[in-house]
Amino acid sequence: MRSAILALCLLCACASRLHAQTPYYQGKQIKVIVGFTTGGFYDRWARLLSRHMPKYIPGHPAFVVQNMPGAGSVIAANYVYSVAKPDGLTIGLPSNAIYLDQLIGRAEVKYDVRKFAWIGSPVSEPMIFYVRSDSPFKTIQDVRNTKEPAKCGSTGTVSSDYILARLLEETLPPTKITTVLGYPGGAEIDLAVEKGEVTCRGMTASPFFGREPFLSWQKKNFVRVLFFTGSKRDQRLPDVPTLYEIFDREKVPEERRRVAEVILAAEDFGRPIVAGPGSAAEHVKLLRHAFDQAMKDPELLAEAQKQRMDVDPESGENLEKLVAKTMQQPADVVARVKKILGN
């Protein structure tokens, strides 16, 4: 009898140790929520990382990408923040400018960017502003002086399209741009440009050099880039001035430049990956480690190069610091940002 009891205890102890050694993510599935439609670079990065991050997570969970477009990704951000369970099984790729909607107090926002768990970003994203070549706009000066405002497409109020249009109006008066809101994704705006529904768009630079229709457009000279928001000119657009060169030439006042810096901080967030508030520290650590390792993976880098995707990763820890810095703005700066981006 005593031997049987001892054997049973040993069996239970072994089972307990086996259970304790089973990785949390084993047999589980991680849902990846993308705030935009398929085909764009947010979607591309989600799918590329979903193929490689599982290698570096104990238990090797499956990653499943789900597109949840709408309101410039505010719908997706709200979902990850307040609907999905904070169990480490849902991460999101929202717009890099979701902090702006919160900063100016939009009613649709149900999240606090300071409480997201920031996993990382695979690339920084300066922006460009392009127009159809058959439009009357040859330079940004033409956009400023036109009697008929340029008409640009936009997915929502935190999208690059909308942000750049409002920023130009504030920093380079008397610029006026008509923004057509509500496109579900960049691909739909591209189609609208081809159809002539809109004639211009502000967008992150990497897709312009990495996917159709832009590759064909450049060969056909279908569109013209008027400026680039990076700190220095892009070698792929050597004749295109930076926005800061334009600011210098037009003698834009310092207070307007400060507001521009807050708005253009979206570039540094790149293609951010987040988990919901309350996510366990150990889950966040595992996800951050998997992201960091995936961004060094030769297979991922080879795929990114093949797909013409720029790679310039930022860690979750640094994104967390960037969020704190960006959200701590003087009242006068916030007021000016509200003026620019408010409806």
N, C-alpha and C positions, 0 to 999 in steps of 0.2 A: 504493500500500500504506500509506504514511504517512498519507494523507488518510483512508483507511478506519479506521485505528487511532484517529486523532484523533476521527473521528465517533463511533466506538464509545465512546470515553472520555466524550465529551460526553453521549451518550445515557445512559450509566450514571450520570453525575453528576446529570443531570436527574431520573432515576428515583429516585436516592438522596434528592434534595431533596424530591421529591414525597412519598416515603415518610415523610420526617422531618416534613413538614408535616401529615400525616394525623393528626387528633386520636385520642387513645387510645380514646375511647369511641365513635368512629364505627363503626356497624354492630354494636355490642354491645348487650347486654341487662343491665339491673340488676335483680336479684331483691330484692324487698322482703318480708322475713319479719315477719309480724305475730303476736304471741304470744297472740292471742285470736281468737274466732270472728268471722264477718262481721256487720256491722250496728252494732257498737259504735263508740265514738269513736276507739279506736286504729285500727280498720279504716277508718273514715271519713277520718281524717287521712292514713293511708297512701295511700289512693286519690286523695285531693285533691292531695297533694303529688306523686304519681306522674304526674298530668296536667300539672303546671306546672314542676316542677324540670328536666325535660329541655330546656326552652327555654333554660336558662342554663348548660348543659354543652356545651362544644365537641364536635361530633359528634352531639349530640341522641340519646342512647341511649334505647331503649324501657325503660320501667319495668313490671315484672310483679309483682303482689301475690300472695303466697302466705300463707295463714293456717296457723299451726302452734300451735294452742292446747294447753294442758296445763300443770299444776303452776303456775298463776299466771304463765305465760310463761317459767318457768325452762327448759323444753325449747327454746323458741325462742332464748333467750339463749345456752344451751349450743351450739346449732347455729351461730349466727353467730360465736361465739367460737372454737370448736375444730373444726368440721366444714367450714364454708365456707372457700374459699380467700381469703386476704387480698389479693385482686386488685382491690379497688374495685368489684366486680360484685355484691356482696351487702351489703345494709344491713338493719337490723332495728328494729322498734318493740316493745321489751319493756315490761314493767310499769315504772312509775316508781319502784317500791320494790325492784327486784332487788338493790340494795345491801344490804338488810336480811338477806336469806338468806345472803349472803356474810359479813356482819358477825357473825352468830351461828353461823356454821360449819356450815350444813346440808350433809349428805353429797351431796345431789343436785347441788349447785353445782359446775360445772366451768369457771367463768369467774372473772376478776378484773376488777371494774368499773373499776379504775384503769388497765387496759391496753386497754380499748375505745377506739376513736376516736370521740369524741362529735361528732355532726354538728350537732345543734340540737334545739330543742323548740318547737312552735308555740304552746304555751299553758301557763300555770301552772294547777294543778288543786287548789284547796281541796276538802275533802270534806264530805259531809253524812251524817247517819244518819237513816233514816226507818223508820217502822213502819206497818203497816196501821192505818187509822183505827178499825177495829172491834176492835182489840186493846185490852187493858186499860191500855196504856201511853200516858199523856197527856203526860208529861214524863220527862226522864232520871231524875228522882227515883223515878218508878214502876218504871223498869227496875232501879234499885238495890235497891228494897225488895221486889220480887216473890218469892214462894216458888217459882214456876214460871218458870225462866229463859226469856227471849226466845230464839227460834230464828231464826238468821240464815243466809242462803246465802252461799257463798264459792267462788271459783274456785281458790284456793290460798293458801299461807302468806305470800305477798307481796302479796296483793290488798288493796284498800282495806277490803273487808268484814272480813277476818280481822284486819287490823292494828287497825282501830278497836275491834273487840270486845275484843281483848286489852288495848288501851290503856285502855279504860274500866274493865276489871277491875282493872288495876294502879293507876290514878290515883283511881278513885272506888269503893273497896270499900264495901259487900260486893257490888258488881255481879257477876252471873254471866250469861254469854251462851253458849248452845249454838250452835256453828258447824257447819253441814253443808258439808263440803268436797267438791270434785270437779266442780262445775259447769264446763262448758267455756268459758262466757263470760257476760257480764252479761245478755244477752237471755234465756238459760236461767234465770238467777236471777229475772228479772222474771216469767217464766212460772210459776215455782215460787211466787212471792208471790201471783200471781193465783189459783193453785190452792189456796193455803193450806198448801202443804208447809212453807214458812217464813213468818215474819211480819215480818222486818226485814232491812235491808241497809245497809251502809256503802258509799258510792260517791263518785266524783268528782262535783262539782256540775254541770259543764257539760252532761253528757247529761240530767240531770234537767230542764234548761230547754230542751233542744234536740231531743229525739226522743220518739217513742212507745215505750212506753205512757204515759210520764210526763206528756205534755201532756194526754192524756185523763184520767189519774188525778187531776191537779190540778183539772180542771174538775168531776170527780165527787167530789172530796174522798175519794178512795180511800185515800190514805196521808197520814201526818203527819210532817213533818220535826222532829226533836227538837233538833238542834244543827248548827252550821256551824263548820268548823275554821279559817276565815280569820281574819285579825287584827282585822277589823271585820265587822259584820253585812252581809250581802248585801242590797242594796236590793230584790231580788226576793223576799226572805224577811224583811221588816222586823221581824216578831214572833218570829223564831227566834234564840235566843241563840247567841253563839259559844262554843266549848269553853272559851276563856280566861275568858269571863264566868262560866261554871260553875265553873272552877277557883278564881276569886276568891271566888265565893260560898261554895264548900265549903272554902276555905282549904287547897287542895292544897299540900303541902310543896314547897320549891324543888327538892329532889333528884328528885322525881317529874316536875316540870315540865321539867327538863333532859332526862330520858329521852324525854318527849313531844316535845320539840323535835327530837331525833334521828329519831324515828319519823315525825314529820310533815314532815321534810325532803323526803319524796316529793312533796309539793305543788309544790316548786320545780323538780323534774325534769320535771313536766308530762307530756308525751307524748314521751319521748326517742327520738331516732334515733341509732343507733350503727353503726359498722363494726367488723370484727374487728381483733384486735391484729396488728401487723405490716403494716397497710395503708400503702402508700407515701404519703409526705407530700404529694406532688403530687396524688394521688387524693383525699385527705382535704380538701385545700385547695379542689379543684374542687367537691366535694360540699357543703362548708360554704358556699361562695360561691353555689352554686345554691339551697341552702336559704334563705340570707339574702335573695336576690333574689326567690325565689318568694313569700316572706312579705310582700313589698311589691307583688306583682303585683296590679293592680286586678281582674283576672278571678278570681284565687284569693280575694281578699277579698270579692268579690261573691258567689261561691259559698258561702263560709263564712257570710256573713250570711244567705243564703237558707236554709242548713241549720241555722241557729241555733247555730253553732259559735263559741265565744269565741275571740278571737285575742289573744295576749300572748306573742310569741316571745322565746326566749332563745337566745343564740349557743352554738355548740359549745365555744368557748373558755371561756365562763363556766360551762358545765356541767362542763367538765374541772376547773375550780377548785372547784366545788361538791362534786364527787366526792372530791377530795383532802381537803377540809375535813371532810366528813361521815364519812369513813373513819378519820380521826384522832381517836379518842375515848379518854378515860381508861378504864382497866380496869374501874373500878367502874360506869361508865355502860354499857359493853358487857355486863357481867355482868347488869345489870338488864334490858337489852334482851333478852338471852338468856332470862332468866326469864319475860319477858312473851310472847315469840314462840316460844320453844322448845316442842317437842312433849313 
